[in-house]
Amino acid sequence: MEIVGTVTHLLREKDSRIWSIKPDATVYEAIELMAAKNIGAVPVVDGEKLLGIVSERDYSRKVILRGKSSKETAVREIMTERMIVVGPEETVEHCMRLMTERRVRHLPVLENGQLVGILSIGDLVKWIIPAQNAAIDQLTKYVFGE
């Protein structure tokens, strides 16, 4: 089944606020922000420039398991710099494929080099389920002549 829709469509359906953190902030501040906003990752920005992304996974693997202190470690020390990013014109299906193949849970969305959103795997699932239900309803009506 083809999943219809683009990143632009998906971004219109979700909260447009982008929570971000500076690279010199502490990991503790990043985790505190993620907890307060109920998000699993936060883009690391300096001014308007996207430098990386820091996630709960980064925290667990690069701080906790290495015995570092979250209150003494800067975000820049653990952030993922080589991110997979998408543009607003990309399809939801392409994003799902990227996330699955590259084993990432968050995709920053860039338009003309500017961060315009961030997609999570949860955002994609929320988009796909209604699309699948609509397709099933259409097929049921077709098969049963309703």
DSSP file (Angstrom, degrees, kcal/mol; ACC not computed):
  #  RESIDUE AA STRUCTURE BP1 BP2  ACC     N-H-->O    O-->H-N    N-H-->O    O-->H-N    TCO  KAPPA ALPHA  PHI   PSI    X-CA   Y-CA   Z-CA
    1    1 A M              0   0    0      0, 0.0     2,-0.4     0, 0.0   131,-0.0   0.000 360.0 360.0 360.0 132.7    0.0    0.0    0.0
    2    2 A E        -     0   0    0      1,-0.0     2,-0.7    91,-0.0     0, 0.0  -0.672 360.0-137.7 -83.4 134.8    1.3    3.4   -0.9
    3    3 A I        -     0   0    0     -2,-0.4    90,-0.6     2,-0.1     2,-0.3  -0.845  20.7-148.2 -96.0 118.8    1.3    6.0    1.9
    4    4 A V        +     0   0    0     -2,-0.7     2,-0.1    88,-0.1   127,-0.1  -0.628  48.0  64.6 -91.6 143.0    0.1    9.3    0.6
    5    5 A G        -     0   0    0     -2,-0.3    87,-2.4     4,-0.0    88,-0.4  -0.364  59.4-117.8 128.6 155.9    1.3   12.7    1.9
    6    6 A T  B  >  -A   91   0A   0     85,-0.3     4,-2.2    -2,-0.1    85,-0.2  -0.700  35.3-101.4-117.3 171.5    4.3   14.8    2.2
    7    7 A V  H  > S+     0   0    0     83,-2.4     4,-3.0    81,-0.3     5,-0.2   0.879 122.4  58.7 -59.1 -38.4    6.3   16.2    5.1
    8    8 A T  H  > S+     0   0    0     80,-2.0     4,-1.7    82,-0.3    -1,-0.2   0.930 106.2  47.6 -56.9 -46.7    4.5   19.5    4.5
    9    9 A H  H  > S+     0   0    0     79,-0.2     4,-0.8     1,-0.2    -1,-0.2   0.925 113.6  47.7 -59.9 -45.2    1.1   17.9    5.1
   10   10 A L  H >X S+     0   0    0     -4,-2.2     3,-0.9     1,-0.2     4,-0.6   0.903 108.6  53.2 -65.1 -42.1    2.3   16.1    8.2
   11   11 A L  H >< S+     0   0    0     -4,-3.0     3,-0.7     1,-0.3    -1,-0.2   0.828 102.8  59.3 -64.3 -31.1    3.9   19.3    9.7
   12   12 A R  H 3< S+     0   0    0     -4,-1.7    -1,-0.3     1,-0.2    -2,-0.2   0.784 104.2  52.3 -65.3 -25.8    0.6   21.1    9.2
   13   13 A E  H << S+     0   0    0     -3,-0.9    -1,-0.2    -4,-0.8     2,-0.2   0.589 105.1  62.4 -88.0 -11.7   -1.1   18.5   11.5
   14   14 A K  S << S-     0   0    0     -3,-0.7     2,-0.1    -4,-0.6   109,-0.0  -0.664 101.7 -72.5-114.1 169.0    1.3   18.8   14.4
   15   15 A D        -     0   0    0     -2,-0.2    -1,-0.1     1,-0.2    -2,-0.1  -0.357  39.9-147.3 -56.7 129.8    2.4   21.5   16.8
   16   16 A S        +     0   0    0     -4,-0.1    -1,-0.2   101,-0.1     2,-0.1   0.574  62.0 110.6 -83.3  -9.0    4.5   23.9   14.9
   17   17 A R        -     0   0    0      1,-0.0     2,-0.6   100,-0.0    -2,-0.0  -0.423  54.7-154.2 -68.5 140.3    6.8   24.8   17.8
   18   18 A I        -     0   0    0     -2,-0.1     2,-0.4    99,-0.1    -2,-0.1  -0.961   4.4-154.4-116.3 113.7   10.4   23.6   17.6
   19   19 A W        +     0   0    0     -2,-0.6     2,-0.3    18,-0.0    15,-0.0  -0.717  25.4 167.5 -84.6 135.7   12.1   23.1   20.9
   20   20 A S        -     0   0    0     -2,-0.4     2,-0.3    22,-0.2    24,-0.2  -0.905  22.6-147.5-143.3 171.0   15.9   23.4   20.6
   21   21 A I  B     -b   44   0B   0     22,-2.2    24,-2.4    -2,-0.3     9,-0.0  -0.970  22.6-111.7-141.3 154.3   19.0   23.7   22.7
   22   22 A K    >   -     0   0    0     -2,-0.3     3,-1.4    22,-0.2    53,-0.3  -0.538  28.6-118.5 -85.2 153.2   22.3   25.4   22.4
   23   23 A P  T 3  S+     0   0    0      0, 0.0    53,-2.2     0, 0.0    54,-0.2   0.757 111.9  55.2 -65.4 -24.4   25.5   23.4   22.1
   24   24 A D  T 3  S+     0   0    0     51,-0.2     2,-0.0    50,-0.1    -2,-0.0   0.490  84.4 106.6 -89.4  -1.6   27.0   24.8   25.3
   25   25 A A  S <  S-     0   0    0     -3,-1.4    50,-3.0     1,-0.1    51,-0.3  -0.321  79.1-103.1 -66.9 158.8   24.0   23.8   27.4
   26   26 A T  B  >  -E   74   0C   0     48,-0.2     4,-1.7     1,-0.1    48,-0.2  -0.474  20.0-119.0 -81.7 157.7   24.5   20.8   29.7
   27   27 A V  H  > S+     0   0    0     46,-2.6     4,-2.7    43,-0.5     5,-0.2   0.861 116.6  60.3 -60.8 -35.6   23.1   17.4   28.9
   28   28 A Y  H  > S+     0   0    0     42,-2.6     4,-2.6    45,-0.3    -1,-0.2   0.919 103.6  49.5 -58.6 -43.9   21.1   17.8   32.1
   29   29 A E  H  > S+     0   0    0     41,-0.3     4,-2.2     2,-0.2    -1,-0.2   0.877 110.7  50.6 -63.3 -37.6   19.4   20.8   30.6
   30   30 A A  H  X S+     0   0    0     -4,-1.7     4,-2.5     2,-0.2    -2,-0.2   0.926 112.3  45.5 -66.1 -44.6   18.6   18.9   27.4
   31   31 A I  H  X S+     0   0    0     -4,-2.7     4,-2.5     2,-0.2    -2,-0.2   0.891 111.6  53.1 -65.7 -39.3   17.1   16.0   29.3
   32   32 A E  H  X S+     0   0    0     -4,-2.6     4,-2.3    -5,-0.2    -1,-0.2   0.911 110.5  47.5 -60.9 -43.3   15.1   18.4   31.5
   33   33 A L  H  X S+     0   0    0     -4,-2.2     4,-2.3     2,-0.2    -2,-0.2   0.921 111.5  50.2 -63.7 -45.7   13.7   20.1   28.3
   34   34 A M  H  X>S+     0   0    0     -4,-2.5     5,-2.2     1,-0.2     4,-0.8   0.906 112.5  47.3 -60.6 -41.6   12.9   16.8   26.7
   35   35 A A  H  <5S+     0   0    0     -4,-2.5     3,-0.5     3,-0.2    -1,-0.2   0.921 112.6  48.9 -65.7 -43.9   11.0   15.7   29.9
   36   36 A A  H  <5S+     0   0    0     -4,-2.3    -2,-0.2     1,-0.2    -1,-0.2   0.856 120.0  36.7 -65.1 -35.7    9.1   19.0   30.2
   37   37 A K  H  <5S-     0   0    0     -4,-2.3    -1,-0.2    -5,-0.2    -2,-0.2   0.423 106.5-124.1 -98.4  -0.2    8.0   18.9   26.5
   38   38 A N  T  <5 +     0   0    0     -4,-0.8     2,-0.3    -3,-0.5    -3,-0.2   0.927  64.4 135.6  56.3  49.7    7.5   15.1   26.4
   39   39 A I      < -     0   0    0     -5,-2.2    -1,-0.2    -6,-0.1    -2,-0.1  -0.893  54.0-144.4-125.4 156.4    9.9   14.7   23.4
   40   40 A G  S    S+     0   0    0     -2,-0.3    16,-2.1     1,-0.2    17,-0.3   0.502  81.2  20.9-100.6  -5.7   12.6   12.2   22.8
   41   41 A A  E     - C   0  55B   0     14,-0.2    14,-0.2    15,-0.1    -1,-0.2  -0.986  60.3-155.4-157.1 156.4   15.1   14.4   21.0
   42   42 A V  E     - C   0  54B   0     12,-2.7    12,-2.4    -2,-0.3   -22,-0.2  -0.996  24.2-118.4-139.4 132.5   16.0   18.0   20.6
   43   43 A P  E     - C   0  53B   0      0, 0.0   -22,-2.2     0, 0.0     2,-0.6  -0.404  23.2-135.2 -66.2 144.5   17.8   19.8   17.8
   44   44 A V  E     +bC  21  52B   0      8,-3.0     7,-3.2   -24,-0.2     8,-1.4  -0.914  33.9 175.7-103.3 117.9   21.0   21.5   18.7
   45   45 A V  E     - C   0  50B   0    -24,-2.4     2,-0.5    -2,-0.6     5,-0.2  -0.916  29.9-160.0-128.2 150.0   21.2   25.0   17.2
   46   46 A D  E >  S- C   0  49B   0      3,-2.4     3,-2.0    -2,-0.3     2,-0.6  -0.940  77.8 -46.6-125.5 106.1   23.5   28.0   17.3
   47   47 A G  T 3  S-     0   0    0     -2,-0.5    -2,-0.0     1,-0.3     0, 0.0  -0.607 125.2 -23.8  67.9-118.1   21.5   31.0   16.2
   48   48 A E  T 3  S+     0   0    0     -2,-0.6    67,-0.5    -3,-0.1     2,-0.5   0.431 116.4 104.0-100.6  -3.1   19.7   29.8   13.0
   49   49 A K  E <   -C   46   0B   0     -3,-2.0    -3,-2.4    65,-0.1     2,-0.6  -0.703  65.6-138.6 -93.8 127.2   22.1   27.0   12.3
   50   50 A L  E     +C   45   0B   0     -2,-0.5    -5,-0.2    63,-0.4     3,-0.1  -0.710  26.7 170.9 -79.0 120.2   21.3   23.4   13.0
   51   51 A L  E     -     0   0B   0     -7,-3.2     2,-0.3    -2,-0.6    -6,-0.2   0.718  56.0 -52.4-101.8 -28.3   24.5   21.7   14.4
   52   52 A G  E     -C   44   0B   0     -8,-1.4    -8,-3.0    30,-0.1     2,-0.3  -0.958  50.2 -98.2 178.2-166.3   23.1   18.4   15.5
   53   53 A I  E     -CD  43  80B   0     27,-1.6    27,-3.2    -2,-0.3     2,-0.4  -0.994  19.7-155.9-144.0 143.1   20.5   16.5   17.5
   54   54 A V  E     -C   42   0B   0    -12,-2.4   -12,-2.7    -2,-0.3     2,-0.3  -0.983  18.2-179.0-123.7 134.6   20.6   15.1   20.9
   55   55 A S  E  >  -C   41   0B   0     -2,-0.4     4,-2.2   -14,-0.2   -14,-0.2  -0.769  45.4-103.4-127.3 168.8   18.3   12.3   22.0
   56   56 A E  H  > S+     0   0    0    -16,-2.1     4,-2.6    -2,-0.3     5,-0.2   0.852 123.5  57.6 -59.0 -33.8   17.5   10.1   25.0
   57   57 A R  H  > S+     0   0    0    -17,-0.3     4,-2.4     2,-0.2     5,-0.3   0.908 104.0  50.6 -64.2 -42.5   19.5    7.4   23.2
   58   58 A D  H  > S+     0   0    0      1,-0.2     4,-3.0     2,-0.2     5,-0.4   0.925 111.0  50.6 -58.7 -44.2   22.6    9.7   23.1
   59   59 A Y  H  X>S+     0   0    0     -4,-2.2     5,-1.9     1,-0.2     4,-1.7   0.942 112.5  44.4 -59.5 -50.0   22.2   10.4   26.8
   60   60 A S  I  <>S+     0   0    0     -4,-2.6     5,-1.7     1,-0.2    -1,-0.2   0.876 123.2  35.3 -67.1 -36.6   21.9    6.7   27.8
   61   61 A R  I  <5S+     0   0    0     -4,-2.4    -2,-0.2    -5,-0.2    -1,-0.2   0.806 126.5  34.1 -88.1 -30.9   24.8    5.6   25.5
   62   62 A K  I  <5S+     0   0    0     -4,-3.0    -3,-0.2    -5,-0.3    -2,-0.2   0.548 131.3  21.8-107.1  -8.4   27.2    8.5   25.7
   63   63 A V  I  <>S+     0   0    0     -4,-1.7     5,-2.4    -5,-0.4     3,-0.4   0.673 125.3  37.5-117.9 -66.0   26.7    9.7   29.3
   64   64 A I  I > <S+     0   0    0     -5,-1.9     3,-1.5     1,-0.2    -3,-0.2   0.938 119.9  45.3 -58.3 -53.0   25.3    7.1   31.6
   65   65 A L  T 3 <S+     0   0    0     -5,-1.7    -1,-0.2    -6,-0.3    -4,-0.1   0.721 114.8  49.3 -68.7 -19.1   27.1    4.1   30.1
   66   66 A R  T 3 5S-     0   0    0     -3,-0.4    -1,-0.3    -6,-0.1    -2,-0.2   0.354 112.6-116.9-100.1   5.5   30.4    6.0   30.1
   67   67 A G  T < 5 +     0   0    0     -3,-1.5    -3,-0.2    -4,-0.4     2,-0.1   0.736  63.2 147.8  70.4  23.0   30.1    7.2   33.7
   68   68 A K      < -     0   0    0     -5,-2.4     2,-0.5     1,-0.0    -1,-0.2  -0.419  50.5-112.2 -85.5 165.8   29.9   10.9   32.8
   69   69 A S    >>  -     0   0    0      1,-0.1     4,-1.2    -2,-0.1     3,-0.9  -0.867  11.5-151.0 -99.6 127.7   27.9   13.6   34.6
   70   70 A S  T 34 S+     0   0    0     -2,-0.5   -42,-2.6     1,-0.2   -43,-0.5   0.759  98.8  54.9 -68.2 -23.3   24.9   15.0   32.8
   71   71 A K  T 34 S+     0   0    0    -44,-0.2    -1,-0.2     1,-0.2   -45,-0.1   0.605 115.7  37.2 -84.5 -11.5   25.4   18.3   34.8
   72   72 A E  T <4 S+     0   0    0     -3,-0.9     2,-0.5     2,-0.1    -2,-0.2   0.468  98.7  87.8-115.7  -6.2   29.0   18.6   33.7
   73   73 A T  S  < S-     0   0    0     -4,-1.2   -46,-2.6     2,-0.0   -45,-0.3  -0.828  71.4-134.2-100.4 130.2   28.8   17.4   30.1
   74   74 A A  B >>  -E   26   0C   0     -2,-0.5     3,-1.4   -48,-0.2     4,-0.6  -0.523  17.6-122.2 -80.3 148.6   28.0   19.8   27.3
   75   75 A V  H >> S+     0   0    0    -50,-3.0     4,-1.9     1,-0.3     3,-1.5   0.870 110.9  64.2 -55.2 -39.5   25.4   18.9   24.7
   76   76 A R  H 34 S+     0   0    0    -53,-2.2    -1,-0.3   -51,-0.3   -52,-0.1   0.766  95.1  61.4 -59.4 -24.5   28.1   19.4   21.9
   77   77 A E  H <4 S+     0   0    0     -3,-1.4    -1,-0.3   -54,-0.2    -2,-0.2   0.747 119.0  22.4 -74.3 -23.9   30.1   16.5   23.4
   78   78 A I  H << S+     0   0    0     -3,-1.5    -2,-0.2    -4,-0.6    -1,-0.2   0.507  92.0 117.4-121.7  -7.4   27.3   13.9   22.9
   79   79 A M     <  -     0   0    0     -4,-1.9     2,-0.7    -5,-0.1   -25,-0.2  -0.218  68.6-115.0 -65.4 154.1   25.1   15.3   20.1
   80   80 A T  B     +D   53   0B   0    -27,-3.2   -27,-1.6     1,-0.2     3,-0.1  -0.815  33.2 179.9 -87.4 117.9   24.8   13.5   16.8
   81   81 A E        +     0   0    0     -2,-0.7     2,-1.6   -29,-0.2    -1,-0.2   0.826  67.2  67.5 -90.4 -35.0   26.3   15.7   14.2
   82   82 A R  S    S+     0   0    0    -29,-0.1    -1,-0.2     2,-0.0     2,-0.2  -0.640  76.3 174.3 -90.5  84.5   25.8   13.6   11.0
   83   83 A M        -     0   0    0     -2,-1.6     2,-0.6    -3,-0.1    24,-0.1  -0.518  35.9-126.7 -91.6 155.7   22.1   13.7   10.9
   84   84 A I        -     0   0    0     22,-0.3     2,-0.3    -2,-0.2    22,-0.0  -0.920  38.5-176.3 -95.7 122.3   19.7   12.4    8.3
   85   85 A V        -     0   0    0     -2,-0.6     2,-0.3    22,-0.2    24,-0.2  -0.824  11.6-158.7-120.4 159.3   17.5   15.4    7.2
   86   86 A V  B     -f  109   0D   0     22,-2.2    24,-2.6    -2,-0.3    -2,-0.0  -0.885  14.0-125.8-130.9 164.2   14.6   15.7    4.9
   87   87 A G    >   -     0   0    0     -2,-0.3     3,-1.4    22,-0.2   -80,-0.3  -0.644  33.2-104.1-104.0 167.2   12.9   18.5    3.0
   88   88 A P  T 3  S+     0   0    0      0, 0.0   -80,-2.0     0, 0.0   -81,-0.3   0.732 117.2  59.9 -63.0 -23.1    9.2   19.5    3.1
   89   89 A E  T 3  S+     0   0    0    -82,-0.2    -3,-0.0   -83,-0.1     0, 0.0   0.602  79.7 109.7 -83.8 -10.9    8.6   17.9   -0.3
   90   90 A E  S <  S-     0   0    0     -3,-1.4   -83,-2.4     1,-0.1   -82,-0.3  -0.277  72.6-113.1 -63.9 150.7    9.6   14.4    0.8
   91   91 A T  B  >  -A    6   0A   0    -85,-0.2     4,-2.1     1,-0.1   -85,-0.3  -0.494  13.7-122.8 -84.0 155.9    6.9   11.8    1.1
   92   92 A V  H  > S+     0   0    0    -87,-2.4     4,-2.5     1,-0.2     5,-0.2   0.888 115.4  55.7 -60.6 -39.3    5.8   10.2    4.3
   93   93 A E  H  > S+     0   0    0    -90,-0.6     4,-2.3   -88,-0.4    -1,-0.2   0.909 106.2  49.7 -61.2 -42.9    6.6    6.9    2.8
   94   94 A H  H  > S+     0   0    0      2,-0.2     4,-2.7     1,-0.2    -1,-0.2   0.911 110.8  50.2 -62.5 -42.6   10.2    8.0    2.0
   95   95 A C  H  X S+     0   0    0     -4,-2.1     4,-2.7     2,-0.2     5,-0.2   0.910 110.1  49.9 -62.3 -42.6   10.6    9.2    5.6
   96   96 A M  H  X S+     0   0    0     -4,-2.5     4,-2.2     1,-0.2    -1,-0.2   0.911 111.5  48.8 -62.9 -41.8    9.3    6.0    7.0
   97   97 A R  H  X S+     0   0    0     -4,-2.3     4,-3.0     2,-0.2     5,-0.3   0.928 111.8  49.3 -63.2 -45.3   11.8    4.0    4.8
   98   98 A L  H  X S+     0   0    0     -4,-2.7     4,-2.8     1,-0.2     5,-0.2   0.934 112.0  47.7 -58.8 -48.0   14.7    6.3    5.9
   99   99 A M  H  X>S+     0   0    0     -4,-2.7     5,-1.3     1,-0.2     4,-0.8   0.887 115.5  45.2 -63.5 -39.0   13.9    5.9    9.6
  100  100 A T  H  <5S+     0   0    0     -4,-2.2     3,-0.2    -5,-0.2    -2,-0.2   0.945 117.7  41.7 -69.5 -49.1   13.6    2.1    9.3
  101  101 A E  H  <5S+     0   0    0     -4,-3.0    -2,-0.2     1,-0.2    -3,-0.2   0.875 123.0  38.0 -68.5 -38.1   16.7    1.6    7.2
  102  102 A R  H  <5S-     0   0    0     -4,-2.8    -1,-0.2    -5,-0.3    -2,-0.2   0.471 103.6-128.6 -94.8  -2.7   18.9    4.0    9.1
  103  103 A R  T  <5 +     0   0    0     -4,-0.8     2,-0.3    -3,-0.2    -3,-0.2   0.915  58.1 140.6  56.3  49.5   17.4    3.1   12.5
  104  104 A V      < -     0   0    0     -5,-1.3    -1,-0.2    -6,-0.2    -2,-0.1  -0.872  43.0-160.0-118.0 155.4   16.7    6.7   13.5
  105  105 A R  S    S+     0   0    0     -2,-0.3    16,-1.6     1,-0.2     2,-0.4   0.484  74.5  48.4-111.6  -7.2   13.7    7.9   15.4
  106  106 A H  E     - G   0 120D   0     14,-0.2   -22,-0.3    15,-0.1    14,-0.2  -0.999  56.8-167.7-140.4 138.0   13.8   11.6   14.5
  107  107 A L  E     - G   0 119D   0     12,-2.8    12,-2.8    -2,-0.4   -22,-0.2  -0.963  17.0-142.0-125.5 113.5   14.3   13.5   11.2
  108  108 A P  E     - G   0 118D   0      0, 0.0   -22,-2.2     0, 0.0     2,-0.6  -0.491  17.9-139.4 -66.5 144.2   15.0   17.3   11.2
  109  109 A V  E     -fG  86 117D   0      8,-3.1     7,-3.0   -24,-0.2     8,-1.1  -0.942  20.0-169.8-110.7 120.2   13.2   19.0    8.3
  110  110 A L  E     - G   0 115D   0    -24,-2.6     2,-0.4    -2,-0.6     5,-0.2  -0.912  11.0-175.4-113.7 136.3   15.2   21.7    6.5
  111  111 A E  E >  S- G   0 114D   0      3,-2.7     3,-1.9    -2,-0.4   -24,-0.0  -0.982  81.4 -15.7-129.0 120.0   13.9   24.2    4.0
  112  112 A N  T 3  S-     0   0    0     -2,-0.4    -1,-0.1     1,-0.3     3,-0.1   0.880 129.8 -54.3  52.5  40.8   16.5   26.4    2.3
  113  113 A G  T 3  S+     0   0    0      1,-0.2     2,-0.4   -64,-0.0   -63,-0.4   0.427 115.1 117.2  78.5  -1.0   18.9   25.4    5.0
  114  114 A Q  E <  S-G  111   0D   0     -3,-1.9    -3,-2.7   -65,-0.1     2,-0.5  -0.820  71.2-116.9-104.0 139.3   16.6   26.5    7.8
  115  115 A L  E     +G  110   0D   0    -67,-0.5    -5,-0.2    -2,-0.4     3,-0.1  -0.617  40.5 164.5 -72.3 118.6   15.1   24.1   10.4
  116  116 A V  E     -     0   0D   0     -7,-3.0     2,-0.3    -2,-0.5    -6,-0.2   0.457  60.0 -24.7-115.3  -6.1   11.3   24.2    9.9
  117  117 A G  E     -G  109   0D   0     -8,-1.1    -8,-3.1     2,-0.0     2,-0.4  -0.976  49.9-124.4 176.4 174.7   10.3   21.1   11.9
  118  118 A I  E     -G  108   0D   0     -2,-0.3     2,-0.4   -10,-0.3   -12,-0.0  -0.983  19.6-152.2-143.5 133.3   11.3   17.7   13.3
  119  119 A L  E     -G  107   0D   0    -12,-2.8   -12,-2.8    -2,-0.4     2,-0.3  -0.861   7.4-162.0-107.2 138.4    9.5   14.5   12.7
  120  120 A S  E  >  -G  106   0D   0     -2,-0.4     4,-1.7   -14,-0.2     3,-0.2  -0.737  35.8-110.4-109.0 165.0    9.4   11.6   15.0
  121  121 A I  H  > S+     0   0    0    -16,-1.6     4,-2.2    -2,-0.3     5,-0.2   0.858 121.3  58.1 -60.2 -34.0    8.5    8.0   14.3
  122  122 A G  H  > S+     0   0    0    -17,-0.3     4,-2.5     1,-0.2    -1,-0.2   0.871 101.2  54.6 -63.7 -37.9    5.4    8.6   16.3
  123  123 A D  H  > S+     0   0    0     -3,-0.2     4,-1.4     1,-0.2    -1,-0.2   0.911 109.7  47.4 -61.0 -42.1    4.4   11.5   14.0
  124  124 A L  H  X S+     0   0    0     -4,-1.7     4,-2.6     2,-0.2    -2,-0.2   0.909 111.1  50.0 -67.4 -41.8    4.6    9.1   11.0
  125  125 A V  H  X S+     0   0    0     -4,-2.2     4,-2.4     1,-0.2    -2,-0.2   0.917 108.3  53.4 -63.0 -42.9    2.7    6.4   12.7
  126  126 A K  H  < S+     0   0    0     -4,-2.5    -1,-0.2     1,-0.2    -2,-0.2   0.827 113.4  44.6 -60.7 -31.3   -0.1    8.9   13.7
  127  127 A W  H  X S+     0   0    0     -4,-1.4     4,-1.2    -5,-0.2    -2,-0.2   0.883 113.7  48.7 -77.4 -41.3   -0.3    9.9   10.0
  128  128 A I  H  X S+     0   0    0     -4,-2.6     4,-2.8     1,-0.2     5,-0.2   0.887 100.7  61.7 -72.1 -41.3   -0.2    6.3    8.6
  129  129 A I  H  X S+     0   0    0     -4,-2.4     4,-2.5     1,-0.2     5,-0.2   0.929 107.4  42.9 -57.3 -51.1   -2.9    4.7   10.8
  130  130 A P  H  > S+     0   0    0      0, 0.0     4,-2.4     0, 0.0    -1,-0.2   0.881 113.7  53.9 -62.2 -34.8   -5.7    6.9    9.6
  131  131 A A  H  X S+     0   0    0     -4,-1.2     4,-2.0     2,-0.2    -2,-0.2   0.915 110.5  46.0 -64.2 -42.2   -4.5    6.6    6.0
  132  132 A Q  H  X S+     0   0    0     -4,-2.8     4,-2.5     2,-0.2    -1,-0.2   0.903 111.4  51.9 -66.5 -41.1   -4.6    2.8    6.2
  133  133 A N  H  X S+     0   0    0     -4,-2.5     4,-2.4    -5,-0.2    -2,-0.2   0.895 109.3  50.2 -62.3 -39.8   -8.0    2.9    7.8
  134  134 A A  H  X S+     0   0    0     -4,-2.4     4,-2.4     2,-0.2    -1,-0.2   0.906 110.7  49.5 -64.3 -41.7   -9.3    5.1    5.0
  135  135 A A  H  X S+     0   0    0     -4,-2.0     4,-2.4     2,-0.2    -2,-0.2   0.902 110.9  49.6 -64.7 -40.5   -7.9    2.7    2.4
  136  136 A I  H  X S+     0   0    0     -4,-2.5     4,-2.5     2,-0.2    -2,-0.2   0.914 110.7  50.3 -64.1 -42.9   -9.5   -0.3    4.2
  137  137 A D  H  X S+     0   0    0     -4,-2.4     4,-2.4     2,-0.2    -2,-0.2   0.919 111.2  48.5 -61.0 -44.1  -12.8    1.5    4.2
  138  138 A Q  H  X S+     0   0    0     -4,-2.4     4,-2.2     1,-0.2    -2,-0.2   0.915 112.8  47.4 -63.2 -43.5  -12.6    2.3    0.5
  139  139 A L  H  X S+     0   0    0     -4,-2.4     4,-2.8     2,-0.2     5,-0.2   0.891 111.1  51.7 -65.6 -38.9  -11.7   -1.3   -0.4
  140  140 A T  H  X S+     0   0    0     -4,-2.5     4,-2.6     2,-0.2     6,-0.3   0.926 110.9  47.7 -62.8 -45.2  -14.5   -2.7    1.8
  141  141 A K  H  X>S+     0   0    0     -4,-2.4     5,-1.7     1,-0.2     4,-0.6   0.886 113.4  48.8 -62.9 -39.1  -17.0   -0.4    0.1
  142  142 A Y  H  <5S+     0   0    0     -4,-2.2     3,-0.5     3,-0.2    -2,-0.2   0.937 114.3  44.3 -65.7 -47.2  -15.7   -1.4   -3.3
  143  143 A V  H  <5S+     0   0    0     -4,-2.8    -2,-0.2     1,-0.2    -1,-0.2   0.905 122.2  36.8 -66.0 -42.6  -15.8   -5.1   -2.5
  144  144 A F  H  <5S-     0   0    0     -4,-2.6    -1,-0.2    -5,-0.2    -2,-0.2   0.353 107.6-121.2 -96.3   5.7  -19.3   -5.1   -0.9
  145  145 A G  T  <5       0   0    0     -4,-0.6    -3,-0.2    -3,-0.5    -4,-0.1   0.800 360.0 360.0  65.2  31.2  -20.7   -2.5   -3.3
  146  146 A E      <       0   0    0     -5,-1.7    -4,-0.2    -6,-0.3    -1,-0.1   0.463 360.0 360.0 -84.7 360.0  -21.6    0.0   -0.6
